[in-house]
Amino acid sequence: MMAQNSSPRIERIAYQIWWLIQDSAGECTLQDMAEFTGASMRTCTQICRHRGWAGAYRKMVQAPAAESGPRMIEALDGELSALFGEAA
């Protein structure tokens, strides 16, 4: 198998991804990488796989329960009020 030469652009993106993973201690997502580098999420995924960094970052954005809880309760209260009137 022949060695594959990377373009300067790919090397720049790879360095930026590596830096972001290191700086955030792995608390970044592919979307964060794409926004930080200006590359597509697909490009970031391919670079991470090629470099062996696939397990070095978060795969999904995790919404804290404290933030989503009150909004869900307010929405449910609104729906109950609409169904049963203000007595609910």
PyMOL Python script that loads the backbone (N, CA, C, O; Angstrom):
from pymol import cmd

cmd.read_pdbstr("""\
ATOM      1  N   MET A   1       0.839  -1.164   0.000  1.00  0.00           N
ATOM      2  CA  MET A   1       0.000   0.000   0.000  1.00  0.00           C
ATOM      3  C   MET A   1       0.892   1.237   0.000  1.00  0.00           C
ATOM      4  O   MET A   1       1.860   1.310   0.757  1.00  0.00           O
ATOM      5  N   MET A   2       0.567   2.200  -0.844  1.00  0.00           N
ATOM      6  CA  MET A   2       1.381   3.397  -0.948  1.00  0.00           C
ATOM      7  C   MET A   2       0.988   4.399   0.132  1.00  0.00           C
ATOM      8  O   MET A   2      -0.174   4.478   0.532  1.00  0.00           O
ATOM      9  N   ALA A   3       1.971   5.160   0.597  1.00  0.00           N
ATOM     10  CA  ALA A   3       1.693   6.210   1.565  1.00  0.00           C
ATOM     11  C   ALA A   3       0.880   7.310   0.889  1.00  0.00           C
ATOM     12  O   ALA A   3       1.133   7.673  -0.259  1.00  0.00           O
ATOM     13  N   GLN A   4      -0.077   7.820   1.607  1.00  0.00           N
ATOM     14  CA  GLN A   4      -0.944   8.843   1.055  1.00  0.00           C
ATOM     15  C   GLN A   4      -0.474  10.215   1.537  1.00  0.00           C
ATOM     16  O   GLN A   4      -0.330  10.441   2.738  1.00  0.00           O
ATOM     17  N   ASN A   5      -0.239  11.119   0.602  1.00  0.00           N
ATOM     18  CA  ASN A   5       0.184  12.462   0.961  1.00  0.00           C
ATOM     19  C   ASN A   5      -1.044  13.299   1.283  1.00  0.00           C
ATOM     20  O   ASN A   5      -2.028  13.294   0.543  1.00  0.00           O
ATOM     21  N   SER A   6      -0.975  14.018   2.398  1.00  0.00           N
ATOM     22  CA  SER A   6      -2.070  14.899   2.778  1.00  0.00           C
ATOM     23  C   SER A   6      -1.815  16.289   2.250  1.00  0.00           C
ATOM     24  O   SER A   6      -0.672  16.731   2.133  1.00  0.00           O
ATOM     25  N   SER A   7      -2.878  16.959   1.939  1.00  0.00           N
ATOM     26  CA  SER A   7      -2.754  18.339   1.488  1.00  0.00           C
ATOM     27  C   SER A   7      -2.526  19.241   2.703  1.00  0.00           C
ATOM     28  O   SER A   7      -2.844  18.856   3.828  1.00  0.00           O
ATOM     29  N   PRO A   8      -1.987  20.420   2.485  1.00  0.00           N
ATOM     30  CA  PRO A   8      -1.817  21.359   3.599  1.00  0.00           C
ATOM     31  C   PRO A   8      -3.146  21.690   4.285  1.00  0.00           C
ATOM     32  O   PRO A   8      -3.184  21.897   5.497  1.00  0.00           O
ATOM     33  N   ARG A   9      -4.227  21.741   3.515  1.00  0.00           N
ATOM     34  CA  ARG A   9      -5.554  22.017   4.085  1.00  0.00           C
ATOM     35  C   ARG A   9      -5.957  20.919   5.067  1.00  0.00           C
ATOM     36  O   ARG A   9      -6.420  21.210   6.170  1.00  0.00           O
ATOM     37  N   ILE A  10      -5.783  19.662   4.670  1.00  0.00           N
ATOM     38  CA  ILE A  10      -6.134  18.537   5.539  1.00  0.00           C
ATOM     39  C   ILE A  10      -5.257  18.544   6.793  1.00  0.00           C
ATOM     40  O   ILE A  10      -5.742  18.285   7.895  1.00  0.00           O
ATOM     41  N   GLU A  11      -3.983  18.837   6.625  1.00  0.00           N
ATOM     42  CA  GLU A  11      -3.082  18.904   7.776  1.00  0.00           C
ATOM     43  C   GLU A  11      -3.492  20.016   8.742  1.00  0.00           C
ATOM     44  O   GLU A  11      -3.417  19.846   9.958  1.00  0.00           O
ATOM     45  N   ARG A  12      -3.925  21.153   8.196  1.00  0.00           N
ATOM     46  CA  ARG A  12      -4.389  22.257   9.044  1.00  0.00           C
ATOM     47  C   ARG A  12      -5.630  21.856   9.826  1.00  0.00           C
ATOM     48  O   ARG A  12      -5.716  22.091  11.031  1.00  0.00           O
ATOM     49  N   ILE A  13      -6.594  21.248   9.134  1.00  0.00           N
ATOM     50  CA  ILE A  13      -7.827  20.817   9.787  1.00  0.00           C
ATOM     51  C   ILE A  13      -7.513  19.774  10.854  1.00  0.00           C
ATOM     52  O   ILE A  13      -8.059  19.831  11.956  1.00  0.00           O
ATOM     53  N   ALA A  14      -6.642  18.827  10.536  1.00  0.00           N
ATOM     54  CA  ALA A  14      -6.272  17.791  11.498  1.00  0.00           C
ATOM     55  C   ALA A  14      -5.637  18.409  12.736  1.00  0.00           C
ATOM     56  O   ALA A  14      -5.942  17.997  13.856  1.00  0.00           O
ATOM     57  N   TYR A  15      -4.765  19.384  12.553  1.00  0.00           N
ATOM     58  CA  TYR A  15      -4.138  20.033  13.697  1.00  0.00           C
ATOM     59  C   TYR A  15      -5.185  20.768  14.529  1.00  0.00           C
ATOM     60  O   TYR A  15      -5.155  20.704  15.758  1.00  0.00           O
ATOM     61  N   GLN A  16      -6.113  21.468  13.868  1.00  0.00           N
ATOM     62  CA  GLN A  16      -7.159  22.184  14.596  1.00  0.00           C
ATOM     63  C   GLN A  16      -8.046  21.222  15.377  1.00  0.00           C
ATOM     64  O   GLN A  16      -8.427  21.515  16.511  1.00  0.00           O
ATOM     65  N   ILE A  17      -8.378  20.082  14.785  1.00  0.00           N
ATOM     66  CA  ILE A  17      -9.185  19.073  15.484  1.00  0.00           C
ATOM     67  C   ILE A  17      -8.418  18.546  16.682  1.00  0.00           C
ATOM     68  O   ILE A  17      -8.963  18.453  17.782  1.00  0.00           O
ATOM     69  N   TRP A  18      -7.158  18.202  16.474  1.00  0.00           N
ATOM     70  CA  TRP A  18      -6.334  17.693  17.575  1.00  0.00           C
ATOM     71  C   TRP A  18      -6.283  18.717  18.706  1.00  0.00           C
ATOM     72  O   TRP A  18      -6.431  18.366  19.877  1.00  0.00           O
ATOM     73  N   TRP A  19      -6.072  19.985  18.352  1.00  0.00           N
ATOM     74  CA  TRP A  19      -5.989  21.041  19.358  1.00  0.00           C
ATOM     75  C   TRP A  19      -7.299  21.156  20.118  1.00  0.00           C
ATOM     76  O   TRP A  19      -7.285  21.270  21.343  1.00  0.00           O
ATOM     77  N   LEU A  20      -8.435  21.129  19.422  1.00  0.00           N
ATOM     78  CA  LEU A  20      -9.746  21.247  20.063  1.00  0.00           C
ATOM     79  C   LEU A  20      -9.999  20.076  21.002  1.00  0.00           C
ATOM     80  O   LEU A  20     -10.496  20.268  22.112  1.00  0.00           O
ATOM     81  N   ILE A  21      -9.663  18.867  20.569  1.00  0.00           N
ATOM     82  CA  ILE A  21      -9.833  17.688  21.434  1.00  0.00           C
ATOM     83  C   ILE A  21      -8.981  17.833  22.693  1.00  0.00           C
ATOM     84  O   ILE A  21      -9.449  17.557  23.798  1.00  0.00           O
ATOM     85  N   GLN A  22      -7.739  18.265  22.527  1.00  0.00           N
ATOM     86  CA  GLN A  22      -6.849  18.432  23.683  1.00  0.00           C
ATOM     87  C   GLN A  22      -7.332  19.543  24.603  1.00  0.00           C
ATOM     88  O   GLN A  22      -7.360  19.371  25.822  1.00  0.00           O
ATOM     89  N   ASP A  23      -7.711  20.672  24.035  1.00  0.00           N
ATOM     90  CA  ASP A  23      -8.119  21.836  24.824  1.00  0.00           C
ATOM     91  C   ASP A  23      -9.403  21.583  25.594  1.00  0.00           C
ATOM     92  O   ASP A  23      -9.567  22.079  26.709  1.00  0.00           O
ATOM     93  N   SER A  24     -10.313  20.818  25.010  1.00  0.00           N
ATOM     94  CA  SER A  24     -11.610  20.561  25.655  1.00  0.00           C
ATOM     95  C   SER A  24     -11.618  19.250  26.437  1.00  0.00           C
ATOM     96  O   SER A  24     -12.653  18.867  26.982  1.00  0.00           O
ATOM     97  N   ALA A  25     -10.492  18.563  26.499  1.00  0.00           N
ATOM     98  CA  ALA A  25     -10.391  17.262  27.166  1.00  0.00           C
ATOM     99  C   ALA A  25     -11.403  16.275  26.589  1.00  0.00           C
ATOM    100  O   ALA A  25     -11.965  15.459  27.320  1.00  0.00           O
ATOM    101  N   GLY A  26     -11.632  16.348  25.292  1.00  0.00           N
ATOM    102  CA  GLY A  26     -12.545  15.421  24.623  1.00  0.00           C
ATOM    103  C   GLY A  26     -14.005  15.803  24.725  1.00  0.00           C
ATOM    104  O   GLY A  26     -14.869  15.070  24.244  1.00  0.00           O
ATOM    105  N   GLU A  27     -14.302  16.949  25.347  1.00  0.00           N
ATOM    106  CA  GLU A  27     -15.691  17.387  25.495  1.00  0.00           C
ATOM    107  C   GLU A  27     -16.117  18.241  24.309  1.00  0.00           C
ATOM    108  O   GLU A  27     -16.599  19.362  24.476  1.00  0.00           O
ATOM    109  N   CYS A  28     -15.935  17.702  23.117  1.00  0.00           N
ATOM    110  CA  CYS A  28     -16.362  18.383  21.896  1.00  0.00           C
ATOM    111  C   CYS A  28     -17.034  17.354  20.993  1.00  0.00           C
ATOM    112  O   CYS A  28     -16.830  16.149  21.142  1.00  0.00           O
ATOM    113  N   THR A  29     -17.825  17.843  20.070  1.00  0.00           N
ATOM    114  CA  THR A  29     -18.542  16.972  19.142  1.00  0.00           C
ATOM    115  C   THR A  29     -18.061  17.248  17.719  1.00  0.00           C
ATOM    116  O   THR A  29     -17.287  18.176  17.486  1.00  0.00           O
ATOM    117  N   LEU A  30     -18.517  16.448  16.790  1.00  0.00           N
ATOM    118  CA  LEU A  30     -18.186  16.683  15.383  1.00  0.00           C
ATOM    119  C   LEU A  30     -18.700  18.042  14.920  1.00  0.00           C
ATOM    120  O   LEU A  30     -18.055  18.713  14.114  1.00  0.00           O
ATOM    121  N   GLN A  31     -19.843  18.441  15.422  1.00  0.00           N
ATOM    122  CA  GLN A  31     -20.381  19.749  15.057  1.00  0.00           C
ATOM    123  C   GLN A  31     -19.453  20.854  15.561  1.00  0.00           C
ATOM    124  O   GLN A  31     -19.201  21.824  14.847  1.00  0.00           O
ATOM    125  N   ASP A  32     -18.941  20.711  16.792  1.00  0.00           N
ATOM    126  CA  ASP A  32     -17.979  21.680  17.320  1.00  0.00           C
ATOM    127  C   ASP A  32     -16.740  21.746  16.436  1.00  0.00           C
ATOM    128  O   ASP A  32     -16.235  22.828  16.138  1.00  0.00           O
ATOM    129  N   MET A  33     -16.256  20.580  16.022  1.00  0.00           N
ATOM    130  CA  MET A  33     -15.066  20.516  15.167  1.00  0.00           C
ATOM    131  C   MET A  33     -15.314  21.208  13.832  1.00  0.00           C
ATOM    132  O   MET A  33     -14.475  21.968  13.349  1.00  0.00           O
ATOM    133  N   ALA A  34     -16.470  20.937  13.246  1.00  0.00           N
ATOM    134  CA  ALA A  34     -16.796  21.540  11.948  1.00  0.00           C
ATOM    135  C   ALA A  34     -16.883  23.057  12.061  1.00  0.00           C
ATOM    136  O   ALA A  34     -16.383  23.773  11.194  1.00  0.00           O
ATOM    137  N   GLU A  35     -17.515  23.552  13.124  1.00  0.00           N
ATOM    138  CA  GLU A  35     -17.620  24.993  13.316  1.00  0.00           C
ATOM    139  C   GLU A  35     -16.246  25.611  13.565  1.00  0.00           C
ATOM    140  O   GLU A  35     -15.956  26.698  13.064  1.00  0.00           O
ATOM    141  N   PHE A  36     -15.408  24.932  14.327  1.00  0.00           N
ATOM    142  CA  PHE A  36     -14.091  25.449  14.676  1.00  0.00           C
ATOM    143  C   PHE A  36     -13.149  25.482  13.478  1.00  0.00           C
ATOM    144  O   PHE A  36     -12.370  26.422  13.319  1.00  0.00           O
ATOM    145  N   THR A  37     -13.222  24.452  12.637  1.00  0.00           N
ATOM    146  CA  THR A  37     -12.285  24.347  11.516  1.00  0.00           C
ATOM    147  C   THR A  37     -12.812  24.966  10.219  1.00  0.00           C
ATOM    148  O   THR A  37     -12.031  25.328   9.340  1.00  0.00           O
ATOM    149  N   GLY A  38     -14.123  25.083  10.105  1.00  0.00           N
ATOM    150  CA  GLY A  38     -14.712  25.548   8.856  1.00  0.00           C
ATOM    151  C   GLY A  38     -14.863  24.439   7.835  1.00  0.00           C
ATOM    152  O   GLY A  38     -15.224  24.698   6.687  1.00  0.00           O
ATOM    153  N   ALA A  39     -14.591  23.208   8.236  1.00  0.00           N
ATOM    154  CA  ALA A  39     -14.727  22.038   7.356  1.00  0.00           C
ATOM    155  C   ALA A  39     -16.081  21.381   7.615  1.00  0.00           C
ATOM    156  O   ALA A  39     -16.767  21.712   8.583  1.00  0.00           O
ATOM    157  N   SER A  40     -16.451  20.463   6.757  1.00  0.00           N
ATOM    158  CA  SER A  40     -17.717  19.751   6.947  1.00  0.00           C
ATOM    159  C   SER A  40     -17.565  18.704   8.052  1.00  0.00           C
ATOM    160  O   SER A  40     -16.455  18.302   8.401  1.00  0.00           O
ATOM    161  N   MET A  41     -18.700  18.275   8.589  1.00  0.00           N
ATOM    162  CA  MET A  41     -18.665  17.227   9.607  1.00  0.00           C
ATOM    163  C   MET A  41     -18.112  15.932   9.012  1.00  0.00           C
ATOM    164  O   MET A  41     -17.420  15.177   9.695  1.00  0.00           O
ATOM    165  N   ARG A  42     -18.417  15.683   7.751  1.00  0.00           N
ATOM    166  CA  ARG A  42     -17.908  14.473   7.087  1.00  0.00           C
ATOM    167  C   ARG A  42     -16.380  14.492   7.015  1.00  0.00           C
ATOM    168  O   ARG A  42     -15.726  13.483   7.281  1.00  0.00           O
ATOM    169  N   THR A  43     -15.819  15.647   6.655  1.00  0.00           N
ATOM    170  CA  THR A  43     -14.362  15.773   6.600  1.00  0.00           C
ATOM    171  C   THR A  43     -13.755  15.538   7.975  1.00  0.00           C
ATOM    172  O   THR A  43     -12.754  14.833   8.106  1.00  0.00           O
ATOM    173  N   CYS A  44     -14.360  16.128   8.997  1.00  0.00           N
ATOM    174  CA  CYS A  44     -13.868  15.946  10.361  1.00  0.00           C
ATOM    175  C   CYS A  44     -13.940  14.482  10.780  1.00  0.00           C
ATOM    176  O   CYS A  44     -13.017  13.972  11.415  1.00  0.00           O
ATOM    177  N   THR A  45     -15.025  13.807  10.433  1.00  0.00           N
ATOM    178  CA  THR A  45     -15.169  12.384  10.750  1.00  0.00           C
ATOM    179  C   THR A  45     -14.071  11.565  10.081  1.00  0.00           C
ATOM    180  O   THR A  45     -13.446  10.712  10.712  1.00  0.00           O
ATOM    181  N   GLN A  46     -13.847  11.830   8.812  1.00  0.00           N
ATOM    182  CA  GLN A  46     -12.834  11.066   8.082  1.00  0.00           C
ATOM    183  C   GLN A  46     -11.433  11.302   8.640  1.00  0.00           C
ATOM    184  O   GLN A  46     -10.646  10.363   8.755  1.00  0.00           O
ATOM    185  N   ILE A  47     -11.124  12.533   8.982  1.00  0.00           N
ATOM    186  CA  ILE A  47      -9.812  12.829   9.559  1.00  0.00           C
ATOM    187  C   ILE A  47      -9.660  12.125  10.897  1.00  0.00           C
ATOM    188  O   ILE A  47      -8.617  11.530  11.169  1.00  0.00           O
ATOM    189  N   CYS A  48     -10.688  12.184  11.736  1.00  0.00           N
ATOM    190  CA  CYS A  48     -10.621  11.527  13.047  1.00  0.00           C
ATOM    191  C   CYS A  48     -10.438  10.019  12.910  1.00  0.00           C
ATOM    192  O   CYS A  48      -9.654   9.421  13.647  1.00  0.00           O
ATOM    193  N   ARG A  49     -11.146   9.408  11.983  1.00  0.00           N
ATOM    194  CA  ARG A  49     -10.990   7.962  11.758  1.00  0.00           C
ATOM    195  C   ARG A  49      -9.588   7.630  11.270  1.00  0.00           C
ATOM    196  O   ARG A  49      -8.963   6.686  11.753  1.00  0.00           O
ATOM    197  N   HIS A  50      -9.096   8.407  10.314  1.00  0.00           N
ATOM    198  CA  HIS A  50      -7.776   8.163   9.739  1.00  0.00           C
ATOM    199  C   HIS A  50      -6.675   8.332  10.778  1.00  0.00           C
ATOM    200  O   HIS A  50      -5.693   7.591  10.766  1.00  0.00           O
ATOM    201  N   ARG A  51      -6.829   9.290  11.668  1.00  0.00           N
ATOM    202  CA  ARG A  51      -5.805   9.575  12.678  1.00  0.00           C
ATOM    203  C   ARG A  51      -5.965   8.733  13.943  1.00  0.00           C
ATOM    204  O   ARG A  51      -5.104   8.768  14.822  1.00  0.00           O
ATOM    205  N   GLY A  52      -7.060   7.977  14.040  1.00  0.00           N
ATOM    206  CA  GLY A  52      -7.280   7.148  15.227  1.00  0.00           C
ATOM    207  C   GLY A  52      -7.859   7.913  16.402  1.00  0.00           C
ATOM    208  O   GLY A  52      -7.677   7.516  17.553  1.00  0.00           O
ATOM    209  N   TRP A  53      -8.556   9.010  16.122  1.00  0.00           N
ATOM    210  CA  TRP A  53      -9.139   9.843  17.178  1.00  0.00           C
ATOM    211  C   TRP A  53     -10.635   9.611  17.345  1.00  0.00           C
ATOM    212  O   TRP A  53     -11.307  10.402  18.007  1.00  0.00           O
ATOM    213  N   ALA A  54     -11.165   8.557  16.766  1.00  0.00           N
ATOM    214  CA  ALA A  54     -12.615   8.343  16.780  1.00  0.00           C
ATOM    215  C   ALA A  54     -13.188   8.225  18.188  1.00  0.00           C
ATOM    216  O   ALA A  54     -14.353   8.565  18.394  1.00  0.00           O
ATOM    217  N   GLY A  55     -12.425   7.764  19.146  1.00  0.00           N
ATOM    218  CA  GLY A  55     -12.932   7.634  20.513  1.00  0.00           C
ATOM    219  C   GLY A  55     -12.481   8.750  21.428  1.00  0.00           C
ATOM    220  O   GLY A  55     -12.653   8.662  22.643  1.00  0.00           O
ATOM    221  N   ALA A  56     -11.902   9.806  20.861  1.00  0.00           N
ATOM    222  CA  ALA A  56     -11.317  10.866  21.681  1.00  0.00           C
ATOM    223  C   ALA A  56     -12.260  12.042  21.925  1.00  0.00           C
ATOM    224  O   ALA A  56     -11.878  13.004  22.591  1.00  0.00           O
ATOM    225  N   TYR A  57     -13.479  11.982  21.401  1.00  0.00           N
ATOM    226  CA  TYR A  57     -14.418  13.090  21.555  1.00  0.00           C
ATOM    227  C   TYR A  57     -15.813  12.545  21.772  1.00  0.00           C
ATOM    228  O   TYR A  57     -16.068  11.362  21.550  1.00  0.00           O
ATOM    229  N   ARG A  58     -16.734  13.426  22.216  1.00  0.00           N
ATOM    230  CA  ARG A  58     -18.117  13.018  22.434  1.00  0.00           C
ATOM    231  C   ARG A  58     -18.817  12.812  21.106  1.00  0.00           C
ATOM    232  O   ARG A  58     -18.574  13.541  20.144  1.00  0.00           O
ATOM    233  N   LYS A  59     -19.677  11.826  21.058  1.00  0.00           N
ATOM    234  CA  LYS A  59     -20.388  11.530  19.814  1.00  0.00           C
ATOM    235  C   LYS A  59     -21.669  12.347  19.684  1.00  0.00           C
ATOM    236  O   LYS A  59     -22.128  12.599  18.569  1.00  0.00           O
ATOM    237  N   MET A  60     -22.250  12.764  20.803  1.00  0.00           N
ATOM    238  CA  MET A  60     -23.521  13.473  20.766  1.00  0.00           C
ATOM    239  C   MET A  60     -23.478  14.658  21.713  1.00  0.00           C
ATOM    240  O   MET A  60     -22.656  14.726  22.627  1.00  0.00           O
ATOM    241  N   VAL A  61     -24.379  15.579  21.470  1.00  0.00           N
ATOM    242  CA  VAL A  61     -24.563  16.694  22.381  1.00  0.00           C
ATOM    243  C   VAL A  61     -25.505  16.215  23.468  1.00  0.00           C
ATOM    244  O   VAL A  61     -26.564  15.658  23.178  1.00  0.00           O
ATOM    245  N   GLN A  62     -25.127  16.428  24.701  1.00  0.00           N
ATOM    246  CA  GLN A  62     -25.964  16.018  25.821  1.00  0.00           C
ATOM    247  C   GLN A  62     -26.630  17.249  26.412  1.00  0.00           C
ATOM    248  O   GLN A  62     -25.953  18.168  26.872  1.00  0.00           O
ATOM    249  N   ALA A  63     -27.955  17.266  26.401  1.00  0.00           N
ATOM    250  CA  ALA A  63     -28.693  18.378  26.982  1.00  0.00           C
ATOM    251  C   ALA A  63     -28.833  18.141  28.478  1.00  0.00           C
ATOM    252  O   ALA A  63     -29.358  17.108  28.892  1.00  0.00           O
ATOM    253  N   PRO A  64     -28.377  19.072  29.284  1.00  0.00           N
ATOM    254  CA  PRO A  64     -28.521  18.907  30.731  1.00  0.00           C
ATOM    255  C   PRO A  64     -29.986  18.846  31.134  1.00  0.00           C
ATOM    256  O   PRO A  64     -30.802  19.615  30.626  1.00  0.00           O
ATOM    257  N   ALA A  65     -30.321  17.949  32.035  1.00  0.00           N
ATOM    258  CA  ALA A  65     -31.705  17.775  32.468  1.00  0.00           C
ATOM    259  C   ALA A  65     -32.223  19.033  33.148  1.00  0.00           C
ATOM    260  O   ALA A  65     -33.409  19.342  33.037  1.00  0.00           O
ATOM    261  N   ALA A  66     -31.369  19.761  33.844  1.00  0.00           N
ATOM    262  CA  ALA A  66     -31.798  20.971  34.535  1.00  0.00           C
ATOM    263  C   ALA A  66     -32.312  22.024  33.563  1.00  0.00           C
ATOM    264  O   ALA A  66     -33.201  22.803  33.907  1.00  0.00           O
ATOM    265  N   GLU A  67     -31.766  22.053  32.361  1.00  0.00           N
ATOM    266  CA  GLU A  67     -32.208  23.032  31.376  1.00  0.00           C
ATOM    267  C   GLU A  67     -33.506  22.615  30.697  1.00  0.00           C
ATOM    268  O   GLU A  67     -34.356  23.464  30.428  1.00  0.00           O
ATOM    269  N   SER A  68     -33.675  21.338  30.418  1.00  0.00           N
ATOM    270  CA  SER A  68     -34.857  20.903  29.682  1.00  0.00           C
ATOM    271  C   SER A  68     -36.047  20.658  30.596  1.00  0.00           C
ATOM    272  O   SER A  68     -37.189  20.726  30.141  1.00  0.00           O
ATOM    273  N   GLY A  69     -35.815  20.377  31.865  1.00  0.00           N
ATOM    274  CA  GLY A  69     -36.893  20.084  32.797  1.00  0.00           C
ATOM    275  C   GLY A  69     -37.926  21.179  32.921  1.00  0.00           C
ATOM    276  O   GLY A  69     -39.108  20.922  32.694  1.00  0.00           O
ATOM    277  N   PRO A  70     -37.520  22.422  33.281  1.00  0.00           N
ATOM    278  CA  PRO A  70     -38.521  23.488  33.429  1.00  0.00           C
ATOM    279  C   PRO A  70     -39.310  23.772  32.153  1.00  0.00           C
ATOM    280  O   PRO A  70     -40.505  24.059  32.220  1.00  0.00           O
ATOM    281  N   ARG A  71     -38.660  23.695  30.993  1.00  0.00           N
ATOM    282  CA  ARG A  71     -39.379  23.935  29.737  1.00  0.00           C
ATOM    283  C   ARG A  71     -40.426  22.862  29.495  1.00  0.00           C
ATOM    284  O   ARG A  71     -41.521  23.153  29.013  1.00  0.00           O
ATOM    285  N   MET A  72     -40.091  21.618  29.831  1.00  0.00           N
ATOM    286  CA  MET A  72     -41.043  20.526  29.635  1.00  0.00           C
ATOM    287  C   MET A  72     -42.231  20.702  30.581  1.00  0.00           C
ATOM    288  O   MET A  72     -43.376  20.479  30.186  1.00  0.00           O
ATOM    289  N   ILE A  73     -41.967  21.097  31.815  1.00  0.00           N
ATOM    290  CA  ILE A  73     -43.050  21.283  32.788  1.00  0.00           C
ATOM    291  C   ILE A  73     -43.960  22.423  32.352  1.00  0.00           C
ATOM    292  O   ILE A  73     -45.182  22.301  32.432  1.00  0.00           O
ATOM    293  N   GLU A  74     -43.377  23.540  31.890  1.00  0.00           N
ATOM    294  CA  GLU A  74     -44.188  24.658  31.418  1.00  0.00           C
ATOM    295  C   GLU A  74     -45.061  24.248  30.243  1.00  0.00           C
ATOM    296  O   GLU A  74     -46.231  24.626  30.185  1.00  0.00           O
ATOM    297  N   ALA A  75     -44.515  23.483  29.305  1.00  0.00           N
ATOM    298  CA  ALA A  75     -45.288  23.030  28.150  1.00  0.00           C
ATOM    299  C   ALA A  75     -46.425  22.110  28.588  1.00  0.00           C
ATOM    300  O   ALA A  75     -47.541  22.213  28.081  1.00  0.00           O
ATOM    301  N   LEU A  76     -46.142  21.219  29.523  1.00  0.00           N
ATOM    302  CA  LEU A  76     -47.164  20.305  30.022  1.00  0.00           C
ATOM    303  C   LEU A  76     -48.247  21.074  30.773  1.00  0.00           C
ATOM    304  O   LEU A  76     -49.433  20.786  30.611  1.00  0.00           O
ATOM    305  N   ASP A  77     -47.852  22.049  31.593  1.00  0.00           N
ATOM    306  CA  ASP A  77     -48.840  22.872  32.301  1.00  0.00           C
ATOM    307  C   ASP A  77     -49.738  23.608  31.317  1.00  0.00           C
ATOM    308  O   ASP A  77     -50.946  23.711  31.530  1.00  0.00           O
ATOM    309  N   GLY A  78     -49.152  24.116  30.248  1.00  0.00           N
ATOM    310  CA  GLY A  78     -49.937  24.817  29.229  1.00  0.00           C
ATOM    311  C   GLY A  78     -50.937  23.898  28.555  1.00  0.00           C
ATOM    312  O   GLY A  78     -52.083  24.280  28.316  1.00  0.00           O
ATOM    313  N   GLU A  79     -50.499  22.683  28.248  1.00  0.00           N
ATOM    314  CA  GLU A  79     -51.400  21.716  27.613  1.00  0.00           C
ATOM    315  C   GLU A  79     -52.534  21.314  28.558  1.00  0.00           C
ATOM    316  O   GLU A  79     -53.686  21.221  28.135  1.00  0.00           O
ATOM    317  N   LEU A  80     -52.217  21.074  29.832  1.00  0.00           N
ATOM    318  CA  LEU A  80     -53.247  20.710  30.792  1.00  0.00           C
ATOM    319  C   LEU A  80     -54.246  21.837  30.991  1.00  0.00           C
ATOM    320  O   LEU A  80     -55.449  21.592  31.090  1.00  0.00           O
ATOM    321  N   SER A  81     -53.760  23.068  31.050  1.00  0.00           N
ATOM    322  CA  SER A  81     -54.651  24.211  31.198  1.00  0.00           C
ATOM    323  C   SER A  81     -55.578  24.341  30.001  1.00  0.00           C
ATOM    324  O   SER A  81     -56.754  24.671  30.152  1.00  0.00           O
ATOM    325  N   ALA A  82     -55.048  24.081  28.816  1.00  0.00           N
ATOM    326  CA  ALA A  82     -55.869  24.159  27.611  1.00  0.00           C
ATOM    327  C   ALA A  82     -56.948  23.073  27.601  1.00  0.00           C
ATOM    328  O   ALA A  82     -58.070  23.310  27.152  1.00  0.00           O
ATOM    329  N   LEU A  83     -56.605  21.888  28.097  1.00  0.00           N
ATOM    330  CA  LEU A  83     -57.567  20.779  28.099  1.00  0.00           C
ATOM    331  C   LEU A  83     -58.621  20.918  29.189  1.00  0.00           C
ATOM    332  O   LEU A  83     -59.800  20.661  28.946  1.00  0.00           O
ATOM    333  N   PHE A  84     -58.212  21.319  30.379  1.00  0.00           N
ATOM    334  CA  PHE A  84     -59.122  21.309  31.517  1.00  0.00           C
ATOM    335  C   PHE A  84     -59.484  22.696  32.029  1.00  0.00           C
ATOM    336  O   PHE A  84     -60.187  22.806  33.034  1.00  0.00           O
ATOM    337  N   GLY A  85     -59.037  23.730  31.388  1.00  0.00           N
ATOM    338  CA  GLY A  85     -59.326  25.089  31.845  1.00  0.00           C
ATOM    339  C   GLY A  85     -58.345  25.470  32.941  1.00  0.00           C
ATOM    340  O   GLY A  85     -57.446  24.696  33.267  1.00  0.00           O
ATOM    341  N   GLU A  86     -58.507  26.625  33.497  1.00  0.00           N
ATOM    342  CA  GLU A  86     -57.598  27.149  34.510  1.00  0.00           C
ATOM    343  C   GLU A  86     -57.714  26.426  35.850  1.00  0.00           C
ATOM    344  O   GLU A  86     -56.867  26.636  36.718  1.00  0.00           O
ATOM    345  N   ALA A  87     -58.712  25.597  36.052  1.00  0.00           N
ATOM    346  CA  ALA A  87     -58.879  24.865  37.320  1.00  0.00           C
ATOM    347  C   ALA A  87     -57.812  23.805  37.500  1.00  0.00           C
ATOM    348  O   ALA A  87     -57.571  23.371  38.626  1.00  0.00           O
ATOM    349  N   ALA A  88     -57.163  23.373  36.427  1.00  0.00           N
ATOM    350  CA  ALA A  88     -56.177  22.295  36.494  1.00  0.00           C
ATOM    351  C   ALA A  88     -54.911  22.694  37.170  1.00  0.00           C
ATOM    352  O   ALA A  88     -53.995  21.881  37.294  1.00  0.00           O
TER     353      ALA A  88
END
""", "prot")
cmd.dss("prot")
cmd.show_as("cartoon", "prot")
cmd.util.cbc("prot")
cmd.orient("prot")
